[in-house]
């Protein structure tokens, strides 16, 4: 199915099933425990692909959780990032480094992989690309932990592991321009790619990176503070109305992103409405079908809870409660909007 506005029910999917792990434990301990279920492929020099966020971003994965994971499980790892395509506090290495300090990412190395140049990775079977431009320092790592804050996205519909890698590993000036502007340097075309084509380009970019690492990559999606806005919007992100759900992990990128979308669709109408509208209106489901076409994983999966029991998406969201915004986050938002 190439129409990215349409959700594909599980019974209409074909193919094999991958394993996706789930925990409701949204804490540093929960993150560490679920990482241990998918870390068998991780070794050597390890990159952690994390969206570190704009200044004071309220919805990013808590710094303390990441610090605990690195200190306990990955003491030699580095967080990796790239500079942004859009103008802001992360579009140059100098500004990006300052933003990292503001957000407290100072407890381990953070490698802005395109700070010193770019490298090309091949795209196998691509419709739009035969290669993708990435930060050249990406090639210095042997394996990658993809640590993703699952949320909505203004253009992509949703941001899971696919978006985290496809946009987040493409370098800031060439790779991201290839995705968003068909590589045009015309400013009027800077954000001209959208809907199905954008989803396909993101997936092809992701494929370049995960093919580079082969089996030495795992994926963790944290379903917490699920705004319909990306963390790129910082304190201006739309207010969260979707309940916190849990953490999912897999060694199959398609399965873990599909499972997260399924959990959104398993929420009741009120709780899931905002995210479902964001995904469908941006044709975000095309991310999933294009990954399947590129052979990046399975859309069918076995969802296992903390005890190893097979559960359904409805079981995972059964006891969710309405989201309550932290008072400090609410204050930062009001200040950003000029309301106080």
FITI-34662 format. One record per residue (C-alpha): residue number from 1; x, y, z; residue in one letter. Coordinates in steps of 0.1 Angstrom, whole numbers, plus 5000, padded with zeros to 4 digits. Example, Ala and Ser with C-alpha at 12.3 -4.5 7.8 and 13.67 -1.06 7.14 Angstrom:
% FITI-34662
+-----+------+------+------+------+
! seq !   px !   py !   pz ! type !
+-----+------+------+------+------+
!   1 ! 5123 ! 4955 ! 5078 !    A !
!   2 ! 5137 ! 4989 ! 5071 !    S !
+-----+------+------+------+------+
This chain:
% FITI-34662
+-----+------+------+------+------+
! seq !   px !   py !   pz ! type !
+-----+------+------+------+------+
!   1 ! 5000 ! 5000 ! 5000 !    X !
!   2 ! 5016 ! 5033 ! 4989 !    X !
!   3 ! 4988 ! 5056 ! 5002 !    X !
!   4 ! 5004 ! 5069 ! 5034 !    X !
!   5 ! 4972 ! 5083 ! 5047 !    X !
!   6 ! 4958 ! 5048 ! 5053 !    X !
!   7 ! 4965 ! 5026 ! 5083 !    X !
!   8 ! 4971 ! 4989 ! 5074 !    X !
!   9 ! 4955 ! 4966 ! 5101 !    X !
!  10 ! 4977 ! 4937 ! 5113 !    X !
!  11 ! 4955 ! 4911 ! 5096 !    X !
!  12 ! 4962 ! 4927 ! 5062 !    X !
!  13 ! 5000 ! 4924 ! 5065 !    X !
!  14 ! 5020 ! 4896 ! 5051 !    X !
!  15 ! 5054 ! 4881 ! 5058 !    X !
!  16 ! 5074 ! 4869 ! 5088 !    X !
!  17 ! 5072 ! 4881 ! 5124 !    X !
!  18 ! 5100 ! 4898 ! 5143 !    X !
!  19 ! 5103 ! 4902 ! 5180 !    X !
!  20 ! 5095 ! 4935 ! 5197 !    X !
!  21 ! 5100 ! 4940 ! 5234 !    X !
!  22 ! 5077 ! 4962 ! 5255 !    X !
!  23 ! 5079 ! 4977 ! 5290 !    X !
!  24 ! 5056 ! 5001 ! 5307 !    X !
!  25 ! 5085 ! 5011 ! 5330 !    X !
!  26 ! 5092 ! 5046 ! 5318 !    X !
!  27 ! 5123 ! 5052 ! 5339 !    X !
!  28 ! 5161 ! 5049 ! 5337 !    X !
!  29 ! 5158 ! 5014 ! 5350 !    X !
!  30 ! 5132 ! 5005 ! 5324 !    X !
!  31 ! 5154 ! 5018 ! 5296 !    X !
!  32 ! 5184 ! 4999 ! 5309 !    X !
!  33 ! 5164 ! 4967 ! 5312 !    X !
!  34 ! 5149 ! 4968 ! 5277 !    X !
!  35 ! 5183 ! 4977 ! 5262 !    X !
!  36 ! 5197 ! 4945 ! 5277 !    X !
!  37 ! 5171 ! 4925 ! 5257 !    X !
!  38 ! 5184 ! 4937 ! 5223 !    X !
!  39 ! 5221 ! 4945 ! 5229 !    X !
!  40 ! 5236 ! 4912 ! 5218 !    X !
!  41 ! 5246 ! 4928 ! 5185 !    X !
!  42 ! 5263 ! 4958 ! 5200 !    X !
!  43 ! 5301 ! 4959 ! 5204 !    X !
!  44 ! 5333 ! 4976 ! 5194 !    X !
!  45 ! 5331 ! 5014 ! 5191 !    X !
!  46 ! 5295 ! 5022 ! 5198 !    X !
!  47 ! 5275 ! 5052 ! 5185 !    X !
!  48 ! 5242 ! 5061 ! 5202 !    X !
!  49 ! 5220 ! 5080 ! 5177 !    X !
!  50 ! 5200 ! 5103 ! 5199 !    X !
!  51 ! 5180 ! 5135 ! 5191 !    X !
!  52 ! 5195 ! 5158 ! 5217 !    X !
!  53 ! 5169 ! 5185 ! 5211 !    X !
!  54 ! 5167 ! 5222 ! 5208 !    X !
!  55 ! 5175 ! 5244 ! 5238 !    X !
!  56 ! 5153 ! 5236 ! 5268 !    X !
!  57 ! 5133 ! 5211 ! 5248 !    X !
!  58 ! 5106 ! 5197 ! 5271 !    X !
!  59 ! 5099 ! 5164 ! 5255 !    X !
!  60 ! 5133 ! 5148 ! 5248 !    X !
!  61 ! 5143 ! 5116 ! 5265 !    X !
!  62 ! 5154 ! 5126 ! 5300 !    X !
!  63 ! 5191 ! 5132 ! 5302 !    X !
!  64 ! 5194 ! 5112 ! 5335 !    X !
!  65 ! 5180 ! 5081 ! 5318 !    X !
!  66 ! 5206 ! 5083 ! 5290 !    X !
!  67 ! 5234 ! 5090 ! 5315 !    X !
!  68 ! 5225 ! 5060 ! 5335 !    X !
!  69 ! 5224 ! 5038 ! 5304 !    X !
!  70 ! 5258 ! 5050 ! 5293 !    X !
!  71 ! 5275 ! 5047 ! 5326 !    X !
!  72 ! 5261 ! 5012 ! 5334 !    X !
!  73 ! 5260 ! 4996 ! 5299 !    X !
!  74 ! 5280 ! 5017 ! 5274 !    X !
!  75 ! 5308 ! 5035 ! 5292 !    X !
!  76 ! 5329 ! 5039 ! 5260 !    X !
!  77 ! 5301 ! 5050 ! 5237 !    X !
!  78 ! 5295 ! 5084 ! 5222 !    X !
!  79 ! 5262 ! 5101 ! 5213 !    X !
!  80 ! 5262 ! 5110 ! 5177 !    X !
!  81 ! 5243 ! 5139 ! 5160 !    X !
!  82 ! 5244 ! 5160 ! 5128 !    X !
!  83 ! 5239 ! 5197 ! 5122 !    X !
!  84 ! 5204 ! 5208 ! 5111 !    X !
!  85 ! 5192 ! 5218 ! 5077 !    X !
!  86 ! 5170 ! 5245 ! 5091 !    X !
!  87 ! 5184 ! 5277 ! 5106 !    X !
!  88 ! 5184 ! 5277 ! 5144 !    X !
!  89 ! 5205 ! 5268 ! 5174 !    X !
!  90 ! 5220 ! 5237 ! 5158 !    X !
!  91 ! 5227 ! 5245 ! 5121 !    X !
!  92 ! 5264 ! 5252 ! 5127 !    X !
!  93 ! 5288 ! 5231 ! 5148 !    X !
!  94 ! 5295 ! 5261 ! 5170 !    X !
!  95 ! 5259 ! 5267 ! 5178 !    X !
!  96 ! 5252 ! 5230 ! 5181 !    X !
!  97 ! 5279 ! 5226 ! 5207 !    X !
!  98 ! 5264 ! 5254 ! 5228 !    X !
!  99 ! 5229 ! 5239 ! 5226 !    X !
! 100 ! 5243 ! 5205 ! 5238 !    X !
! 101 ! 5258 ! 5223 ! 5269 !    X !
! 102 ! 5225 ! 5241 ! 5276 !    X !
! 103 ! 5206 ! 5208 ! 5275 !    X !
! 104 ! 5231 ! 5190 ! 5297 !    X !
! 105 ! 5247 ! 5165 ! 5273 !    X !
! 106 ! 5280 ! 5169 ! 5289 !    X !
! 107 ! 5285 ! 5136 ! 5307 !    X !
! 108 ! 5299 ! 5117 ! 5276 !    X !
! 109 ! 5314 ! 5125 ! 5242 !    X !
! 110 ! 5289 ! 5139 ! 5217 !    X !
! 111 ! 5302 ! 5136 ! 5181 !    X !
! 112 ! 5286 ! 5159 ! 5156 !    X !
! 113 ! 5295 ! 5136 ! 5128 !    X !
! 114 ! 5294 ! 5162 ! 5100 !    X !
! 115 ! 5315 ! 5188 ! 5118 !    X !
! 116 ! 5346 ! 5178 ! 5097 !    X !
! 117 ! 5330 ! 5167 ! 5065 !    X !
! 118 ! 5308 ! 5141 ! 5048 !    X !
! 119 ! 5309 ! 5106 ! 5034 !    X !
! 120 ! 5287 ! 5088 ! 5009 !    X !
! 121 ! 5270 ! 5055 ! 5017 !    X !
! 122 ! 5254 ! 5035 ! 4990 !    X !
! 123 ! 5216 ! 5030 ! 4988 !    X !
! 124 ! 5206 ! 4996 ! 4976 !    X !
! 125 ! 5174 ! 4994 ! 4956 !    X !
! 126 ! 5165 ! 5030 ! 4960 !    X !
! 127 ! 5139 ! 5048 ! 4940 !    X !
! 128 ! 5153 ! 5083 ! 4946 !    X !
! 129 ! 5189 ! 5078 ! 4957 !    X !
! 130 ! 5219 ! 5056 ! 4948 !    X !
! 131 ! 5238 ! 5070 ! 4977 !    X !
! 132 ! 5232 ! 5092 ! 5008 !    X !
! 133 ! 5255 ! 5119 ! 5022 !    X !
! 134 ! 5262 ! 5114 ! 5060 !    X !
! 135 ! 5285 ! 5129 ! 5085 !    X !
! 136 ! 5319 ! 5113 ! 5078 !    X !
! 137 ! 5326 ! 5105 ! 5114 !    X !
! 138 ! 5297 ! 5079 ! 5113 !    X !
! 139 ! 5322 ! 5056 ! 5096 !    X !
! 140 ! 5343 ! 5056 ! 5128 !    X !
! 141 ! 5318 ! 5034 ! 5146 !    X !
! 142 ! 5313 ! 4996 ! 5146 !    X !
! 143 ! 5278 ! 4994 ! 5159 !    X !
! 144 ! 5249 ! 5017 ! 5167 !    X !
! 145 ! 5222 ! 5020 ! 5194 !    X !
! 146 ! 5193 ! 5039 ! 5179 !    X !
! 147 ! 5177 ! 5057 ! 5209 !    X !
! 148 ! 5145 ! 5074 ! 5198 !    X !
! 149 ! 5119 ! 5096 ! 5213 !    X !
! 150 ! 5088 ! 5085 ! 5195 !    X !
! 151 ! 5065 ! 5114 ! 5187 !    X !
! 152 ! 5047 ! 5132 ! 5159 !    X !
! 153 ! 5064 ! 5152 ! 5132 !    X !
! 154 ! 5053 ! 5183 ! 5112 !    X !
! 155 ! 5063 ! 5168 ! 5079 !    X !
! 156 ! 5069 ! 5131 ! 5085 !    X !
! 157 ! 5037 ! 5124 ! 5105 !    X !
! 158 ! 5056 ! 5105 ! 5131 !    X !
! 159 ! 5092 ! 5104 ! 5142 !    X !
! 160 ! 5104 ! 5069 ! 5151 !    X !
! 161 ! 5137 ! 5051 ! 5145 !    X !
! 162 ! 5134 ! 5056 ! 5108 !    X !
! 163 ! 5132 ! 5094 ! 5111 !    X !
! 164 ! 5159 ! 5095 ! 5138 !    X !
! 165 ! 5183 ! 5077 ! 5114 !    X !
! 166 ! 5171 ! 5089 ! 5080 !    X !
! 167 ! 5172 ! 5126 ! 5089 !    X !
! 168 ! 5195 ! 5124 ! 5119 !    X !
! 169 ! 5224 ! 5107 ! 5102 !    X !
! 170 ! 5222 ! 5126 ! 5069 !    X !
! 171 ! 5246 ! 5155 ! 5071 !    X !
! 172 ! 5231 ! 5190 ! 5076 !    X !
! 173 ! 5238 ! 5206 ! 5043 !    X !
! 174 ! 5240 ! 5179 ! 5016 !    X !
! 175 ! 5222 ! 5148 ! 5029 !    X !
! 176 ! 5193 ! 5167 ! 5043 !    X !
! 177 ! 5190 ! 5189 ! 5012 !    X !
! 178 ! 5189 ! 5157 ! 4991 !    X !
! 179 ! 5159 ! 5145 ! 5012 !    X !
! 180 ! 5140 ! 5178 ! 5016 !    X !
! 181 ! 5148 ! 5197 ! 4984 !    X !
! 182 ! 5157 ! 5171 ! 4958 !    X !
! 183 ! 5193 ! 5184 ! 4963 !    X !
! 184 ! 5183 ! 5218 ! 4949 !    X !
! 185 ! 5201 ! 5249 ! 4963 !    X !
! 186 ! 5171 ! 5271 ! 4954 !    X !
! 187 ! 5159 ! 5285 ! 4987 !    X !
! 188 ! 5123 ! 5285 ! 4975 !    X !
! 189 ! 5125 ! 5247 ! 4971 !    X !
! 190 ! 5142 ! 5241 ! 5005 !    X !
! 191 ! 5112 ! 5222 ! 5019 !    X !
! 192 ! 5094 ! 5212 ! 4987 !    X !
! 193 ! 5093 ! 5174 ! 4992 !    X !
! 194 ! 5065 ! 5161 ! 5013 !    X !
! 195 ! 5039 ! 5133 ! 5016 !    X !
! 196 ! 5048 ! 5099 ! 5000 !    X !
! 197 ! 5079 ! 5111 ! 4984 !    X !
! 198 ! 5093 ! 5125 ! 5016 !    X !
! 199 ! 5086 ! 5092 ! 5034 !    X !
! 200 ! 5103 ! 5072 ! 5007 !    X !
! 201 ! 5134 ! 5095 ! 5008 !    X !
! 202 ! 5137 ! 5092 ! 5046 !    X !
! 203 ! 5135 ! 5054 ! 5044 !    X !
! 204 ! 5161 ! 5052 ! 5016 !    X !
! 205 ! 5184 ! 5075 ! 5037 !    X !
! 206 ! 5179 ! 5052 ! 5067 !    X !
! 207 ! 5187 ! 5021 ! 5046 !    X !
! 208 ! 5221 ! 5035 ! 5037 !    X !
! 209 ! 5231 ! 5038 ! 5074 !    X !
! 210 ! 5217 ! 5005 ! 5086 !    X !
! 211 ! 5231 ! 4986 ! 5057 !    X !
! 212 ! 5265 ! 5001 ! 5066 !    X !
! 213 ! 5262 ! 4987 ! 5102 !    X !
! 214 ! 5246 ! 4954 ! 5091 !    X !
! 215 ! 5234 ! 4934 ! 5120 !    X !
! 216 ! 5253 ! 4956 ! 5145 !    X !
! 217 ! 5224 ! 4980 ! 5153 !    X !
! 218 ! 5194 ! 4979 ! 5176 !    X !
! 219 ! 5164 ! 5002 ! 5180 !    X !
! 220 ! 5147 ! 5016 ! 5212 !    X !
! 221 ! 5116 ! 5038 ! 5209 !    X !
! 222 ! 5105 ! 5057 ! 5240 !    X !
! 223 ! 5068 ! 5066 ! 5239 !    X !
! 224 ! 5067 ! 5094 ! 5265 !    X !
! 225 ! 5058 ! 5131 ! 5261 !    X !
! 226 ! 5043 ! 5123 ! 5227 !    X !
! 227 ! 5036 ! 5157 ! 5212 !    X !
! 228 ! 5025 ! 5158 ! 5176 !    X !
! 229 ! 5055 ! 5181 ! 5171 !    X !
! 230 ! 5091 ! 5170 ! 5166 !    X !
! 231 ! 5117 ! 5178 ! 5192 !    X !
! 232 ! 5132 ! 5201 ! 5166 !    X !
! 233 ! 5105 ! 5226 ! 5177 !    X !
! 234 ! 5118 ! 5227 ! 5213 !    X !
! 235 ! 5096 ! 5247 ! 5237 !    X !
! 236 ! 5073 ! 5257 ! 5208 !    X !
! 237 ! 5062 ! 5221 ! 5203 !    X !
! 238 ! 5025 ! 5216 ! 5205 !    X !
! 239 ! 5012 ! 5207 ! 5239 !    X !
! 240 ! 5012 ! 5169 ! 5246 !    X !
! 241 ! 4977 ! 5154 ! 5248 !    X !
! 242 ! 4986 ! 5117 ! 5241 !    X !
! 243 ! 4992 ! 5095 ! 5272 !    X !
! 244 ! 5026 ! 5081 ! 5280 !    X !
! 245 ! 5027 ! 5045 ! 5270 !    X !
! 246 ! 5061 ! 5028 ! 5275 !    X !
! 247 ! 5093 ! 5017 ! 5258 !    X !
! 248 ! 5097 ! 4994 ! 5228 !    X !
! 249 ! 5129 ! 4977 ! 5215 !    X !
! 250 ! 5139 ! 4954 ! 5186 !    X !
! 251 ! 5166 ! 4945 ! 5162 !    X !
! 252 ! 5141 ! 4951 ! 5134 !    X !
! 253 ! 5136 ! 4988 ! 5126 !    X !
! 254 ! 5104 ! 4983 ! 5107 !    X !
! 255 ! 5088 ! 4961 ! 5134 !    X !
! 256 ! 5096 ! 4986 ! 5162 !    X !
! 257 ! 5082 ! 5016 ! 5144 !    X !
! 258 ! 5052 ! 4997 ! 5132 !    X !
! 259 ! 5045 ! 4985 ! 5168 !    X !
! 260 ! 5046 ! 5020 ! 5181 !    X !
! 261 ! 5021 ! 5032 ! 5154 !    X !
! 262 ! 4999 ! 5002 ! 5163 !    X !
! 263 ! 4999 ! 5012 ! 5200 !    X !
! 264 ! 4988 ! 5047 ! 5189 !    X !
! 265 ! 4959 ! 5031 ! 5170 !    X !
! 266 ! 4951 ! 5009 ! 5200 !    X !
! 267 ! 4944 ! 5039 ! 5222 !    X !
! 268 ! 4908 ! 5050 ! 5226 !    X !
! 269 ! 4895 ! 5076 ! 5202 !    X !
! 270 ! 4901 ! 5106 ! 5225 !    X !
! 271 ! 4936 ! 5096 ! 5235 !    X !
! 272 ! 4949 ! 5087 ! 5201 !    X !
! 273 ! 4931 ! 5112 ! 5179 !    X !
! 274 ! 4958 ! 5139 ! 5178 !    X !
! 275 ! 4986 ! 5115 ! 5168 !    X !
! 276 ! 4964 ! 5096 ! 5143 !    X !
! 277 ! 4954 ! 5128 ! 5126 !    X !
! 278 ! 4990 ! 5139 ! 5124 !    X !
! 279 ! 5002 ! 5106 ! 5109 !    X !
! 280 ! 4974 ! 5104 ! 5084 !    X !
! 281 ! 4973 ! 5140 ! 5073 !    X !
! 282 ! 5011 ! 5139 ! 5065 !    X !
! 283 ! 5008 ! 5104 ! 5049 !    X !
! 284 ! 5032 ! 5090 ! 5075 !    X !
! 285 ! 5022 ! 5054 ! 5070 !    X !
! 286 ! 5042 ! 5055 ! 5038 !    X !
! 287 ! 5073 ! 5054 ! 5060 !    X !
! 288 ! 5064 ! 5018 ! 5070 !    X !
! 289 ! 5053 ! 5005 ! 5036 !    X !
! 290 ! 5084 ! 5019 ! 5019 !    X !
! 291 ! 5107 ! 5003 ! 5045 !    X !
! 292 ! 5090 ! 4970 ! 5038 !    X !
! 293 ! 5095 ! 4974 ! 5000 !    X !
! 294 ! 5132 ! 4981 ! 5006 !    X !
! 295 ! 5135 ! 4949 ! 5026 !    X !
! 296 ! 5143 ! 4967 ! 5059 !    X !
! 297 ! 5123 ! 4945 ! 5082 !    X !
! 298 ! 5089 ! 4930 ! 5089 !    X !
! 299 ! 5056 ! 4947 ! 5096 !    X !
! 300 ! 5044 ! 4917 ! 5115 !    X !
! 301 ! 5058 ! 4911 ! 5150 !    X !
! 302 ! 5055 ! 4893 ! 5183 !    X !
! 303 ! 5051 ! 4918 ! 5211 !    X !
! 304 ! 5066 ! 4906 ! 5244 !    X !
! 305 ! 5062 ! 4922 ! 5278 !    X !
! 306 ! 5087 ! 4924 ! 5307 !    X !
! 307 ! 5080 ! 4887 ! 5316 !    X !
! 308 ! 5083 ! 4874 ! 5281 !    X !
! 309 ! 5046 ! 4870 ! 5276 !    X !
! 310 ! 5031 ! 4877 ! 5242 !    X !
! 311 ! 5007 ! 4906 ! 5244 !    X !
! 312 ! 4986 ! 4926 ! 5220 !    X !
! 313 ! 4988 ! 4964 ! 5214 !    X !
! 314 ! 4955 ! 4968 ! 5233 !    X !
! 315 ! 4971 ! 4951 ! 5263 !    X !
! 316 ! 5001 ! 4975 ! 5262 !    X !
! 317 ! 4978 ! 5006 ! 5263 !    X !
! 318 ! 4952 ! 4992 ! 5286 !    X !
! 319 ! 4961 ! 5012 ! 5318 !    X !
! 320 ! 4974 ! 5044 ! 5303 !    X !
! 321 ! 4963 ! 5076 ! 5320 !    X !
! 322 ! 4958 ! 5111 ! 5306 !    X !
! 323 ! 4990 ! 5131 ! 5302 !    X !
! 324 ! 4997 ! 5158 ! 5328 !    X !
! 325 ! 5022 ! 5184 ! 5318 !    X !
! 326 ! 5051 ! 5192 ! 5342 !    X !
! 327 ! 5047 ! 5227 ! 5357 !    X !
! 328 ! 5081 ! 5238 ! 5346 !    X !
! 329 ! 5074 ! 5226 ! 5310 !    X !
! 330 ! 5042 ! 5245 ! 5310 !    X !
! 331 ! 5060 ! 5277 ! 5322 !    X !
! 332 ! 5087 ! 5273 ! 5295 !    X !
! 333 ! 5060 ! 5270 ! 5269 !    X !
! 334 ! 5041 ! 5300 ! 5281 !    X !
! 335 ! 5073 ! 5321 ! 5281 !    X !
! 336 ! 5082 ! 5310 ! 5246 !    X !
! 337 ! 5048 ! 5320 ! 5234 !    X !
! 338 ! 5050 ! 5353 ! 5252 !    X !
! 339 ! 5021 ! 5346 ! 5275 !    X !
! 340 ! 5040 ! 5354 ! 5306 !    X !
+-----+------+------+------+------+
